[in-house]
């Protein structure tokens, strides 16, 4: 008898940057309305686990995990009816400041990986500047 196993490889993009500021300052910047909009898009506001968000550009989702000064994970729909993807922002203190990593996963085959990578690079740079 032959046994087969389905293996699902998910597409993702990951971006990491180090802010030259302390974790507390980065977190404070992220928790402002401007910081939330930097992460989610204009109009987007972060909420606690289970709370939904929607940005002016039509992207929307639900906060899946919220651990202050450690991690924020949220579903991300590119537009109404688009499949859910998952964005995971992690942060940790390092000797030189704060390491920030965004992984955007569960991306569909037609996702523009370079555009998403550029978006998250811009996001992290803006968060670093704001902190």
N, CA, C and O atoms as a printed pandas DataFrame, in Angstrom:
     atom_number atom_name residue_name chain_id  residue_number  x_coord  y_coord  z_coord
0              1         N          UNK        A               1    0.841   -1.167    0.000
1              2        CA          UNK        A               1    0.000    0.000    0.000
2              3         C          UNK        A               1    0.896    1.244    0.000
3              4         O          UNK        A               1    1.850    1.344    0.772
4              5         N          UNK        A               2    0.566    2.172   -0.875
5              6        CA          UNK        A               2    1.332    3.410   -0.988
6              7         C          UNK        A               2    0.618    4.517   -0.228
7              8         O          UNK        A               2   -0.593    4.700   -0.349
8              9         N          UNK        A               3    1.383    5.237    0.543
9             10        CA          UNK        A               3    0.833    6.350    1.301
10            11         C          UNK        A               3    1.420    7.641    0.767
11            12         O          UNK        A               3    2.628    7.751    0.562
12            13         N          UNK        A               4    0.566    8.603    0.547
13            14        CA          UNK        A               4    1.052    9.908    0.101
14            15         C          UNK        A               4    0.676   10.946    1.142
15            16         O          UNK        A               4   -0.288   10.797    1.892
16            17         N          UNK        A               5    1.448   11.970    1.158
17            18        CA          UNK        A               5    1.206   13.049    2.103
18            19         C          UNK        A               5    1.192   14.359    1.350
19            20         O          UNK        A               5    2.097   14.634    0.563
20            21         N          UNK        A               6    0.195   15.155    1.578
21            22        CA          UNK        A               6    0.130   16.466    0.930
22            23         C          UNK        A               6    1.008   17.439    1.714
23            24         O          UNK        A               6    0.889   17.570    2.933
24            25         N          UNK        A               7    1.872   18.100    1.000
25            26        CA          UNK        A               7    2.729   19.103    1.619
26            27         C          UNK        A               7    2.362   20.453    1.038
27            28         O          UNK        A               7    2.390   20.656   -0.176
28            29         N          UNK        A               8    2.026   21.347    1.902
29            30        CA          UNK        A               8    1.641   22.679    1.453
30            31         C          UNK        A               8    2.772   23.653    1.746
31            32         O          UNK        A               8    3.132   23.873    2.902
32            33         N          UNK        A               9    3.318   24.226    0.703
33            34        CA          UNK        A               9    4.326   25.257    0.879
34            35         C          UNK        A               9    3.638   26.603    0.731
35            36         O          UNK        A               9    3.001   26.882   -0.285
36            37         N          UNK        A              10    3.773   27.419    1.741
37            38        CA          UNK        A              10    3.151   28.730    1.661
38            39         C          UNK        A              10    4.186   29.753    1.241
39            40         O          UNK        A              10    5.355   29.678    1.619
40            41         N          UNK        A              11    3.742   30.687    0.470
41            42        CA          UNK        A              11    4.608   31.774    0.025
42            43         C          UNK        A              11    4.580   32.870    1.073
43            44         O          UNK        A              11    3.548   33.144    1.686
44            45         N          UNK        A              12    5.731   33.488    1.265
45            46        CA          UNK        A              12    5.799   34.560    2.254
46            47         C          UNK        A              12    6.925   35.523    1.910
47            48         O          UNK        A              12    7.805   35.217    1.105
48            49         N          UNK        A              13    6.878   36.677    2.529
49            50        CA          UNK        A              13    7.982   37.637    2.477
50            51         C          UNK        A              13    8.328   37.975    3.920
51            52         O          UNK        A              13    7.458   38.011    4.790
52            53         N          UNK        A              14    9.603   38.221    4.158
53            54        CA          UNK        A              14   10.065   38.576    5.497
54            55         C          UNK        A              14   11.021   39.755    5.389
55            56         O          UNK        A              14   11.861   39.813    4.491
56            57         N          UNK        A              15   10.879   40.681    6.307
57            58        CA          UNK        A              15   11.730   41.869    6.345
58            59         C          UNK        A              15   12.143   42.090    7.800
59            60         O          UNK        A              15   11.306   42.046    8.702
60            61         N          UNK        A              16   13.421   42.324    8.018
61            62        CA          UNK        A              16   13.934   42.595    9.360
62            63         C          UNK        A              16   14.752   43.879    9.340
63            64         O          UNK        A              16   15.531   44.116    8.417
64            65         N          UNK        A              17   14.569   44.695   10.355
65            66        CA          UNK        A              17   15.340   45.921   10.523
66            67         C          UNK        A              17   15.657   46.071   12.011
67            68         O          UNK        A              17   14.966   45.515   12.865
68            69         N          UNK        A              18   16.706   46.827   12.305
69            70        CA          UNK        A              18   17.048   47.121   13.693
70            71         C          UNK        A              18   16.922   48.622   13.912
71            72         O          UNK        A              18   17.557   49.428   13.232
72            73         N          UNK        A              19   16.086   48.970   14.879
73            74        CA          UNK        A              19   15.923   50.375   15.271
74            75         C          UNK        A              19   16.996   50.703   16.302
75            76         O          UNK        A              19   17.250   49.901   17.200
76            77         N          UNK        A              20   17.628   51.867   16.189
77            78        CA          UNK        A              20   18.668   52.232   17.150
78            79         C          UNK        A              20   18.096   52.761   18.467
79            80         O          UNK        A              20   18.800   53.419   19.233
80            81         N          UNK        A              21   16.834   52.474   18.723
81            82        CA          UNK        A              21   16.160   52.942   19.934
82            83         C          UNK        A              21   15.687   51.753   20.755
83            84         O          UNK        A              21   15.601   50.630   20.258
84            85         N          UNK        A              22   15.387   52.012   21.999
85            86        CA          UNK        A              22   14.952   50.966   22.917
86            87         C          UNK        A              22   13.561   50.442   22.548
87            88         O          UNK        A              22   12.756   51.142   21.934
88            89         N          UNK        A              23   13.309   49.217   22.934
89            90        CA          UNK        A              23   12.040   48.546   22.654
90            91         C          UNK        A              23   10.844   49.371   23.125
91            92         O          UNK        A              23    9.850   49.484   22.408
92            93         N          UNK        A              24   10.929   49.936   24.301
93            94        CA          UNK        A              24    9.822   50.736   24.847
94            95         C          UNK        A              24    9.452   51.894   23.919
95            96         O          UNK        A              24    8.270   52.169   23.712
96            97         N          UNK        A              25   10.450   52.567   23.363
97            98        CA          UNK        A              25   10.193   53.705   22.468
98            99         C          UNK        A              25    9.561   53.241   21.162
99           100         O          UNK        A              25    8.669   53.903   20.633
100          101         N          UNK        A              26   10.015   52.115   20.646
101          102        CA          UNK        A              26    9.437   51.574   19.409
102          103         C          UNK        A              26    7.980   51.192   19.654
103          104         O          UNK        A              26    7.110   51.497   18.838
104          105         N          UNK        A              27    7.715   50.533   20.765
105          106        CA          UNK        A              27    6.349   50.117   21.088
106          107         C          UNK        A              27    5.431   51.334   21.245
107          108         O          UNK        A              27    4.315   51.348   20.725
108          109         N          UNK        A              28    5.907   52.349   21.961
109          110        CA          UNK        A              28    5.105   53.575   22.140
110          111         C          UNK        A              28    4.750   54.189   20.790
111          112         O          UNK        A              28    3.612   54.605   20.574
112          113         N          UNK        A              29    5.726   54.245   19.882
113          114        CA          UNK        A              29    5.472   54.817   18.551
114          115         C          UNK        A              29    4.437   53.993   17.790
115          116         O          UNK        A              29    3.574   54.552   17.113
116          117         N          UNK        A              30    4.519   52.680   17.897
117          118        CA          UNK        A              30    3.580   51.800   17.200
118          119         C          UNK        A              30    2.164   51.942   17.746
119          120         O          UNK        A              30    1.199   51.804   16.995
120          121         N          UNK        A              31    2.026   52.212   19.029
121          122        CA          UNK        A              31    0.712   52.277   19.663
122          123         C          UNK        A              31   -0.006   53.606   19.460
123          124         O          UNK        A              31   -1.140   53.758   19.915
124          125         N          UNK        A              32    0.612   54.560   18.797
125          126        CA          UNK        A              32   -0.075   55.810   18.474
126          127         C          UNK        A              32   -0.959   55.584   17.246
127          128         O          UNK        A              32   -0.730   54.632   16.500
128          129         N          UNK        A              33   -1.955   56.431   17.022
129          130        CA          UNK        A              33   -2.742   56.306   15.791
130          131         C          UNK        A              33   -1.866   56.345   14.535
131          132         O          UNK        A              33   -2.107   55.596   13.589
132          133         N          UNK        A              34   -0.861   57.207   14.524
133          134        CA          UNK        A              34    0.026   57.286   13.354
134          135         C          UNK        A              34    0.828   56.000   13.184
135          136         O          UNK        A              34    1.047   55.548   12.060
136          137         N          UNK        A              35    1.267   55.408   14.294
137          138        CA          UNK        A              35    2.017   54.154   14.227
138          139         C          UNK        A              35    1.162   53.017   13.703
139          140         O          UNK        A              35    1.613   52.224   12.877
140          141         N          UNK        A              36   -0.076   52.935   14.184
141          142        CA          UNK        A              36   -0.994   51.899   13.703
142          143         C          UNK        A              36   -1.250   52.059   12.211
143          144         O          UNK        A              36   -1.302   51.072   11.478
144          145         N          UNK        A              37   -1.408   53.301   11.761
145          146        CA          UNK        A              37   -1.648   53.535   10.341
146          147         C          UNK        A              37   -0.403   53.242    9.508
147          148         O          UNK        A              37   -0.513   52.852    8.346
148          149         N          UNK        A              38    0.772   53.427   10.091
149          150        CA          UNK        A              38    1.995   53.048    9.392
150          151         C          UNK        A              38    1.994   51.548    9.138
151          152         O          UNK        A              38    2.396   51.099    8.065
152          153         N          UNK        A              39    1.547   50.776   10.112
153          154        CA          UNK        A              39    1.513   49.322    9.984
154          155         C          UNK        A              39    0.371   48.846    9.092
155          156         O          UNK        A              39    0.581   48.025    8.198
156          157         N          UNK        A              40   -0.829   49.353    9.329
157          158        CA          UNK        A              40   -2.023   48.831    8.659
158          159         C          UNK        A              40   -2.428   49.604    7.406
159          160         O          UNK        A              40   -3.110   49.058    6.539
160          161         N          UNK        A              41   -2.025   50.842    7.303
161          162        CA          UNK        A              41   -2.465   51.702    6.212
162          163         C          UNK        A              41   -3.334   52.811    6.773
163          164         O          UNK        A              41   -3.874   52.686    7.872
164          165         N          UNK        A              42   -3.473   53.894    6.027
165          166        CA          UNK        A              42   -4.272   55.040    6.465
166          167         C          UNK        A              42   -5.660   54.578    6.885
167          168         O          UNK        A              42   -6.318   53.821    6.171
168          169         N          UNK        A              43   -6.095   55.036    8.042
169          170        CA          UNK        A              43   -7.407   54.674    8.560
170          171         C          UNK        A              43   -7.407   53.430    9.427
171          172         O          UNK        A              43   -8.362   53.205   10.171
172          173         N          UNK        A              44   -6.369   52.618    9.354
173          174        CA          UNK        A              44   -6.304   51.381   10.129
174          175         C          UNK        A              44   -5.945   51.645   11.577
175          176         O          UNK        A              44   -5.054   52.446   11.860
176          177         N          UNK        A              45   -6.620   50.988   12.489
177          178        CA          UNK        A              45   -6.338   51.126   13.914
178          179         C          UNK        A              45   -6.171   49.743   14.532
179          180         O          UNK        A              45   -6.986   48.848   14.309
180          181         N          UNK        A              46   -5.118   49.583   15.300
181          182        CA          UNK        A              46   -4.861   48.320   15.982
182          183         C          UNK        A              46   -5.859   48.112   17.103
183          184         O          UNK        A              46   -6.261   49.056   17.783
184          185         N          UNK        A              47   -6.249   46.865   17.282
185          186        CA          UNK        A              47   -7.123   46.517   18.383
186          187         C          UNK        A              47   -6.575   45.308   19.115
187          188         O          UNK        A              47   -5.532   44.767   18.749
188          189         N          UNK        A              48   -7.272   44.896   20.132
189          190        CA          UNK        A              48   -6.885   43.709   20.872
190          191         C          UNK        A              48   -7.215   42.454   20.078
191          192         O          UNK        A              48   -7.864   42.525   19.034
192          193         N          UNK        A              49   -6.772   41.321   20.565
193          194        CA          UNK        A              49   -7.029   40.045   19.909
194          195         C          UNK        A              49   -8.522   39.891   19.627
195          196         O          UNK        A              49   -9.360   40.099   20.505
196          197         N          UNK        A              50   -8.835   39.524   18.390
197          198        CA          UNK        A              50  -10.211   39.312   17.981
198          199         C          UNK        A              50  -10.897   40.531   17.394
199          200         O          UNK        A              50  -11.992   40.421   16.841
200          201         N          UNK        A              51  -10.266   41.694   17.507
201          202        CA          UNK        A              51  -10.876   42.914   16.973
202          203         C          UNK        A              51  -10.501   43.111   15.510
203          204         O          UNK        A              51   -9.379   42.818   15.097
204          205         N          UNK        A              52  -11.453   43.609   14.739
205          206        CA          UNK        A              52  -11.219   43.817   13.309
206          207         C          UNK        A              52  -10.640   45.203   13.059
207          208         O          UNK        A              52  -10.746   46.103   13.892
208          209         N          UNK        A              53  -10.025   45.349   11.890
209          210        CA          UNK        A              53   -9.483   46.632   11.449
210          211         C          UNK        A              53   -9.758   46.771    9.960
211          212         O          UNK        A              53   -9.922   45.774    9.255
212          213         N          UNK        A              54   -9.808   47.989    9.492
213          214        CA          UNK        A              54   -9.992   48.260    8.065
214          215         C          UNK        A              54   -9.271   49.552    7.727
215          216         O          UNK        A              54   -9.410   50.556    8.426
216          217         N          UNK        A              55   -8.502   49.516    6.651
217          218        CA          UNK        A              55   -7.781   50.702    6.196
218          219         C          UNK        A              55   -8.547   51.354    5.053
219          220         O          UNK        A              55   -9.402   50.732    4.422
220          221         N          UNK        A              56   -8.225   52.612    4.800
221          222        CA          UNK        A              56   -8.903   53.375    3.753
222          223         C          UNK        A              56   -8.712   52.776    2.361
223          224         O          UNK        A              56   -9.549   52.986    1.483
224          225         N          UNK        A              57   -7.619   52.030    2.146
225          226        CA          UNK        A              57   -7.357   51.451    0.821
226          227         C          UNK        A              57   -8.126   50.156    0.576
227          228         O          UNK        A              57   -7.981   49.543   -0.481
228          229         N          UNK        A              58   -8.947   49.732    1.549
229          230        CA          UNK        A              58   -9.760   48.532    1.383
230          231         C          UNK        A              58   -9.172   47.290    2.025
231          232         O          UNK        A              58   -9.858   46.273    2.130
232          233         N          UNK        A              59   -7.916   47.344    2.458
233          234        CA          UNK        A              59   -7.364   46.200    3.172
234          235         C          UNK        A              59   -8.046   46.105    4.532
235          236         O          UNK        A              59   -8.433   47.113    5.122
236          237         N          UNK        A              60   -8.184   44.866    5.020
237          238        CA          UNK        A              60   -8.847   44.676    6.299
238          239         C          UNK        A              60   -8.425   43.351    6.907
239          240         O          UNK        A              60   -7.809   42.518    6.242
240          241         N          UNK        A              61   -8.758   43.164    8.164
241          242        CA          UNK        A              61   -8.429   41.908    8.820
242          243         C          UNK        A              61   -8.846   41.918   10.271
243          244         O          UNK        A              61   -9.622   42.764   10.715
244          245         N          UNK        A              62   -8.308   40.947   11.003
245          246        CA          UNK        A              62   -8.610   40.769   12.421
246          247         C          UNK        A              62   -7.298   40.567   13.164
247          248         O          UNK        A              62   -6.418   39.844   12.697
248          249         N          UNK        A              63   -7.171   41.203   14.316
249          250        CA          UNK        A              63   -5.998   40.981   15.153
250          251         C          UNK        A              63   -6.088   39.570   15.719
251          252         O          UNK        A              63   -7.064   39.226   16.386
252          253         N          UNK        A              64   -5.073   38.754   15.452
253          254        CA          UNK        A              64   -5.064   37.356   15.882
254          255         C          UNK        A              64   -4.267   37.137   17.159
255          256         O          UNK        A              64   -4.563   36.229   17.936
256          257         N          UNK        A              65   -3.263   37.965   17.373
257          258        CA          UNK        A              65   -2.412   37.827   18.549
258          259         C          UNK        A              65   -1.875   39.207   18.902
259          260         O          UNK        A              65   -1.448   39.958   18.025
260          261         N          UNK        A              66   -1.898   39.537   20.181
261          262        CA          UNK        A              66   -1.438   40.852   20.614
262          263         C          UNK        A              66   -0.693   40.688   21.936
263          264         O          UNK        A              66   -1.307   40.512   22.989
264          265         N          UNK        A              67    0.625   40.749   21.870
265          266        CA          UNK        A              67    1.482   40.616   23.043
266          267         C          UNK        A              67    2.356   41.863   23.121
267          268         O          UNK        A              67    3.328   41.983   22.376
268          269         N          UNK        A              68    2.021   42.792   24.018
269          270        CA          UNK        A              68    2.760   44.052   24.090
270          271         C          UNK        A              68    4.276   43.862   24.140
271          272         O          UNK        A              68    4.807   43.044   24.890
272          273         N          UNK        A              69    4.938   44.653   23.311
273          274        CA          UNK        A              69    6.396   44.697   23.209
274          275         C          UNK        A              69    7.013   43.393   22.714
275          276         O          UNK        A              69    8.222   43.196   22.836
276          277         N          UNK        A              70    6.190   42.496   22.155
277          278        CA          UNK        A              70    6.697   41.235   21.619
278          279         C          UNK        A              70    6.178   40.941   20.215
279          280         O          UNK        A              70    6.959   40.737   19.285
280          281         N          UNK        A              71    4.855   40.921   20.071
281          282        CA          UNK        A              71    4.279   40.448   18.816
282          283         C          UNK        A              71    2.877   41.004   18.595
283          284         O          UNK        A              71    2.084   41.159   19.524
284          285         N          UNK        A              72    2.606   41.300   17.317
285          286        CA          UNK        A              72    1.249   41.571   16.853
286          287         C          UNK        A              72    1.078   40.744   15.584
287          288         O          UNK        A              72    1.879   40.849   14.655
288          289         N          UNK        A              73    0.041   39.928   15.549
289          290        CA          UNK        A              73   -0.250   39.117   14.366
290          291         C          UNK        A              73   -1.679   39.428   13.947
291          292         O          UNK        A              73   -2.587   39.485   14.777
292          293         N          UNK        A              74   -1.864   39.629   12.638
293          294        CA          UNK        A              74   -3.210   39.936   12.161
294          295         C          UNK        A              74   -3.434   39.337   10.783
295          296         O          UNK        A              74   -2.509   39.184    9.984
296          297         N          UNK        A              75   -4.699   39.003   10.533
297          298        CA          UNK        A              75   -5.053   38.568    9.177
298          299         C          UNK        A              75   -5.074   39.797    8.293
299          300         O          UNK        A              75   -5.292   40.915    8.760
300          301         N          UNK        A              76   -4.844   39.573    7.008
301          302        CA          UNK        A              76   -4.733   40.666    6.038
302          303         C          UNK        A              76   -5.445   40.223    4.769
303          304         O          UNK        A              76   -5.050   39.244    4.135
304          305         N          UNK        A              77   -6.477   40.936    4.409
305          306        CA          UNK        A              77   -7.169   40.724    3.138
306          307         C          UNK        A              77   -6.838   41.928    2.266
307          308         O          UNK        A              77   -7.052   43.068    2.678
308          309         N          UNK        A              78   -6.322   41.688    1.078
309          310        CA          UNK        A              78   -5.913   42.783    0.195
310          311         C          UNK        A              78   -7.097   43.622   -0.269
311          312         O          UNK        A              78   -6.949   44.811   -0.551
312          313         N          UNK        A              79   -8.268   43.004   -0.346
313          314        CA          UNK        A              79   -9.484   43.705   -0.762
314          315         C          UNK        A              79  -10.678   42.846   -0.368
315          316         O          UNK        A              79  -10.513   41.709    0.073
316          317         N          UNK        A              80  -11.870   43.388   -0.525
317          318        CA          UNK        A              80  -13.091   42.658   -0.197
318          319         C          UNK        A              80  -13.120   41.342   -0.966
319          320         O          UNK        A              80  -12.993   41.329   -2.190
320          321         N          UNK        A              81  -13.286   40.241   -0.246
321          322        CA          UNK        A              81  -13.359   38.932   -0.879
322          323         C          UNK        A              81  -12.016   38.286   -1.166
323          324         O          UNK        A              81  -11.969   37.131   -1.590
324          325         N          UNK        A              82  -10.930   39.002   -0.947
325          326        CA          UNK        A              82   -9.596   38.429   -1.178
326          327         C          UNK        A              82   -9.299   37.404   -0.081
327          328         O          UNK        A              82   -9.806   37.519    1.035
328          329         N          UNK        A              83   -8.480   36.408   -0.401
329          330        CA          UNK        A              83   -8.159   35.402    0.614
330          331         C          UNK        A              83   -7.386   36.014    1.784
331          332         O          UNK        A              83   -6.659   36.995    1.626
332          333         N          UNK        A              84   -7.559   35.417    2.945
333          334        CA          UNK        A              84   -6.846   35.888    4.133
334          335         C          UNK        A              84   -5.380   35.493    4.046
335          336         O          UNK        A              84   -5.049   34.355    3.715
336          337         N          UNK        A              85   -4.518   36.436    4.345
337          338        CA          UNK        A              85   -3.102   36.163    4.521
338          339         C          UNK        A              85   -2.792   36.518    5.971
339          340         O          UNK        A              85   -3.664   37.011    6.686
340          341         N          UNK        A              86   -1.577   36.276    6.407
341          342        CA          UNK        A              86   -1.248   36.504    7.804
342          343         C          UNK        A              86    0.014   37.348    7.912
343          344         O          UNK        A              86    1.034   37.037    7.299
344          345         N          UNK        A              87   -0.063   38.417    8.695
345          346        CA          UNK        A              87    1.088   39.289    8.936
346          347         C          UNK        A              87    1.481   39.146   10.402
347          348         O          UNK        A              87    0.648   39.262   11.301
348          349         N          UNK        A              88    2.764   38.890   10.618
349          350        CA          UNK        A              88    3.288   38.695   11.964
350          351         C          UNK        A              88    4.417   39.698   12.192
351          352         O          UNK        A              88    5.451   39.633   11.527
352          353         N          UNK        A              89    4.222   40.617   13.124
353          354        CA          UNK        A              89    5.252   41.585   13.505
354          355         C          UNK        A              89    5.807   41.161   14.852
355          356         O          UNK        A              89    5.076   41.050   15.836
356          357         N          UNK        A              90    7.106   40.925   14.882
357          358        CA          UNK        A              90    7.776   40.567   16.137
358          359         C          UNK        A              90    8.849   41.599   16.437
359          360         O          UNK        A              90    9.466   42.162   15.533
360          361         N          UNK        A              91    9.055   41.832   17.711
361          362        CA          UNK        A              91   10.091   42.781   18.119
362          363         C          UNK        A              91   10.793   42.236   19.345
363          364         O          UNK        A              91   10.198   41.553   20.180
364          365         N          UNK        A              92   12.091   42.558   19.433
365          366        CA          UNK        A              92   12.856   42.134   20.599
366          367         C          UNK        A              92   14.031   43.074   20.793
367          368         O          UNK        A              92   14.582   43.629   19.842
368          369         N          UNK        A              93   14.394   43.232   22.048
369          370        CA          UNK        A              93   15.538   44.073   22.380
370          371         C          UNK        A              93   16.820   43.360   21.962
371          372         O          UNK        A              93   16.985   42.163   22.195
372          373         N          UNK        A              94   17.716   44.110   21.345
373          374        CA          UNK        A              94   19.050   43.627   20.997
374          375         C          UNK        A              94   20.047   44.676   21.488
375          376         O          UNK        A              94   19.661   45.788   21.848
376          377         N          UNK        A              95   21.324   44.315   21.500
377          378        CA          UNK        A              95   22.345   45.238   22.016
378          379         C          UNK        A              95   22.285   46.608   21.358
379          380         O          UNK        A              95   22.483   47.630   22.015
380          381         N          UNK        A              96   22.012   46.626   20.064
381          382        CA          UNK        A              96   22.035   47.890   19.321
382          383         C          UNK        A              96   20.686   48.604   19.275
383          384         O          UNK        A              96   20.570   49.646   18.630
384          385         N          UNK        A              97   19.668   48.069   19.943
385          386        CA          UNK        A              97   18.360   48.719   19.932
386          387         C          UNK        A              97   17.224   47.717   19.956
387          388         O          UNK        A              97   17.091   46.936   20.898
388          389         N          UNK        A              98   16.401   47.744   18.908
389          390        CA          UNK        A              98   15.238   46.864   18.814
390          391         C          UNK        A              98   15.181   46.228   17.435
391          392         O          UNK        A              98   15.182   46.925   16.421
392          393         N          UNK        A              99   15.131   44.911   17.404
393          394        CA          UNK        A              99   14.982   44.196   16.135
394          395         C          UNK        A              99   13.494   44.042   15.832
395          396         O          UNK        A              99   12.722   43.576   16.670
396          397         N          UNK        A             100   13.107   44.438   14.629
397          398        CA          UNK        A             100   11.722   44.332   14.156
398          399         C          UNK        A             100   11.696   43.403   12.956
399          400         O          UNK        A             100   12.466   43.578   12.012
400          401         N          UNK        A             101   10.812   42.416   12.990
401          402        CA          UNK        A             101   10.671   41.495   11.865
402          403         C          UNK        A             101    9.205   41.385   11.492
403          404         O          UNK        A             101    8.350   41.141   12.344
404          405         N          UNK        A             102    8.923   41.566   10.213
405          406        CA          UNK        A             102    7.580   41.331    9.683
406          407         C          UNK        A             102    7.663   40.150    8.731
407          408         O          UNK        A             102    8.494   40.123    7.824
408          409         N          UNK        A             103    6.785   39.167    8.951
409          410        CA          UNK        A             103    6.625   38.054    8.019
410          411         C          UNK        A             103    5.183   38.103    7.532
411          412         O          UNK        A             103    4.249   38.049    8.333
412          413         N          UNK        A             104    5.006   38.204    6.228
413          414        CA          UNK        A             104    3.672   38.202    5.619
414          415         C          UNK        A             104    3.550   36.872    4.891
415          416         O          UNK        A             104    4.203   36.653    3.871
416          417         N          UNK        A             105    2.717   35.988    5.415
417          418        CA          UNK        A             105    2.630   34.630    4.903
418          419         C          UNK        A             105    1.262   34.249    4.387
419          420         O          UNK        A             105    0.326   35.049    4.372
420          421         N          UNK        A             106    1.176   32.988    3.962
421          422        CA          UNK        A             106   -0.043   32.426    3.365
422          423         C          UNK        A             106   -0.454   33.202    2.126
423          424         O          UNK        A             106   -1.642   33.381    1.858
424          425         N          UNK        A             107    0.534   33.659    1.378
425          426        CA          UNK        A             107    0.256   34.489    0.204
426          427         C          UNK        A             107   -0.187   33.641   -0.982
427          428         O          UNK        A             107    0.348   32.554   -1.199
428          429         N          UNK        A             108   -1.160   34.130   -1.753
429          430        CA          UNK        A             108   -1.607   33.392   -2.938
430          431         C          UNK        A             108   -0.541   33.422   -4.033
431          432         O          UNK        A             108    0.369   34.250   -4.012
432          433         N          UNK        A             109   -0.671   32.522   -4.968
433          434        CA          UNK        A             109    0.291   32.402   -6.072
434          435         C          UNK        A             109    0.459   33.698   -6.853
435          436         O          UNK        A             109    1.552   33.989   -7.339
436          437         N          UNK        A             110   -0.607   34.475   -6.978
437          438        CA          UNK        A             110   -0.523   35.691   -7.789
438          439         C          UNK        A             110   -0.079   36.924   -6.993
439          440         O          UNK        A             110   -0.093   38.035   -7.524
440          441         N          UNK        A             111    0.310   36.743   -5.739
441          442        CA          UNK        A             111    0.758   37.884   -4.929
442          443         C          UNK        A             111    2.051   38.461   -5.498
443          444         O          UNK        A             111    2.937   37.722   -5.928
444          445         N          UNK        A             112    2.147   39.766   -5.495
445          446        CA          UNK        A             112    3.350   40.464   -5.954
446          447         C          UNK        A             112    4.318   40.546   -4.772
447          448         O          UNK        A             112    4.254   41.473   -3.964
448          449         N          UNK        A             113    5.210   39.567   -4.686
449          450        CA          UNK        A             113    6.104   39.466   -3.538
450          451         C          UNK        A             113    7.018   40.679   -3.396
451          452         O          UNK        A             113    7.271   41.139   -2.283
452          453         N          UNK        A             114    7.506   41.190   -4.499
453          454        CA          UNK        A             114    8.401   42.351   -4.429
454          455         C          UNK        A             114    7.666   43.599   -3.948
455          456         O          UNK        A             114    8.222   44.392   -3.187
456          457         N          UNK        A             115    6.428   43.777   -4.384
457          458        CA          UNK        A             115    5.642   44.927   -3.921
458          459         C          UNK        A             115    5.357   44.808   -2.421
459          460         O          UNK        A             115    5.422   45.796   -1.690
460          461         N          UNK        A             116    5.044   43.601   -1.975
461          462        CA          UNK        A             116    4.796   43.407   -0.546
462          463         C          UNK        A             116    6.074   43.616    0.264
463          464         O          UNK        A             116    6.043   44.240    1.324
464          465         N          UNK        A             117    7.189   43.100   -0.230
465          466        CA          UNK        A             117    8.463   43.300    0.463
466          467         C          UNK        A             117    8.766   44.802    0.577
467          468         O          UNK        A             117    9.174   45.277    1.636
468          469         N          UNK        A             118    8.565   45.535   -0.507
469          470        CA          UNK        A             118    8.808   46.983   -0.499
470          471         C          UNK        A             118    7.875   47.676    0.495
471          472         O          UNK        A             118    8.295   48.587    1.209
472          473         N          UNK        A             119    6.621   47.252    0.543
473          474        CA          UNK        A             119    5.658   47.850    1.476
474          475         C          UNK        A             119    6.128   47.666    2.908
475          476         O          UNK        A             119    6.125   48.618    3.688
476          477         N          UNK        A             120    6.533   46.445    3.264
477          478        CA          UNK        A             120    6.937   46.171    4.640
478          479         C          UNK        A             120    8.288   46.806    4.975
479          480         O          UNK        A             120    8.522   47.184    6.123
480          481         N          UNK        A             121    9.173   46.928    3.993
481          482        CA          UNK        A             121   10.428   47.658    4.228
482          483         C          UNK        A             121   10.128   49.117    4.561
483          484         O          UNK        A             121   10.695   49.680    5.497
484          485         N          UNK        A             122    9.237   49.716    3.792
485          486        CA          UNK        A             122    8.837   51.104    4.031
486          487         C          UNK        A             122    8.170   51.242    5.398
487          488         O          UNK        A             122    8.412   52.210    6.118
488          489         N          UNK        A             123    7.338   50.278    5.748
489          490        CA          UNK        A             123    6.656   50.285    7.042
490          491         C          UNK        A             123    7.658   50.275    8.189
491          492         O          UNK        A             123    7.564   51.089    9.108
492          493         N          UNK        A             124    8.616   49.354    8.136
493          494        CA          UNK        A             124    9.589   49.269    9.224
494          495         C          UNK        A             124   10.459   50.518    9.299
495          496         O          UNK        A             124   10.758   51.007   10.389
496          497         N          UNK        A             125   10.861   51.029    8.154
497          498        CA          UNK        A             125   11.664   52.261    8.154
498          499         C          UNK        A             125   10.881   53.419    8.775
499          500         O          UNK        A             125   11.448   54.219    9.520
500          501         N          UNK        A             126    9.589   53.515    8.474
501          502        CA          UNK        A             126    8.757   54.585    9.042
502          503         C          UNK        A             126    8.587   54.411   10.552
503          504         O          UNK        A             126    8.615   55.391   11.297
504          505         N          UNK        A             127    8.410   53.173   11.003
505          506        CA          UNK        A             127    8.295   52.931   12.442
506          507         C          UNK        A             127    9.591   53.293   13.164
507          508         O          UNK        A             127    9.570   53.863   14.255
508          509         N          UNK        A             128   10.712   52.955   12.542
509          510        CA          UNK        A             128   12.011   53.280   13.136
510          511         C          UNK        A             128   12.187   54.793   13.219
511          512         O          UNK        A             128   12.637   55.317   14.239
512          513         N          UNK        A             129   11.836   55.481   12.157
513          514        CA          UNK        A             129   11.950   56.943   12.143
514          515         C          UNK        A             129   11.060   57.575   13.215
515          516         O          UNK        A             129   11.456   58.540   13.867
516          517         N          UNK        A             130    9.863   57.027   13.390
517          518        CA          UNK        A             130    8.916   57.578   14.364
518          519         C          UNK        A             130    9.327   57.314   15.808
519          520         O          UNK        A             130    8.878   57.999   16.727
520          521         N          UNK        A             131   10.181   56.321   15.995
521          522        CA          UNK        A             131   10.552   55.978   17.375
522          523         C          UNK        A             131   11.822   56.696   17.783
523          524         O          UNK        A             131   12.289   56.532   18.910
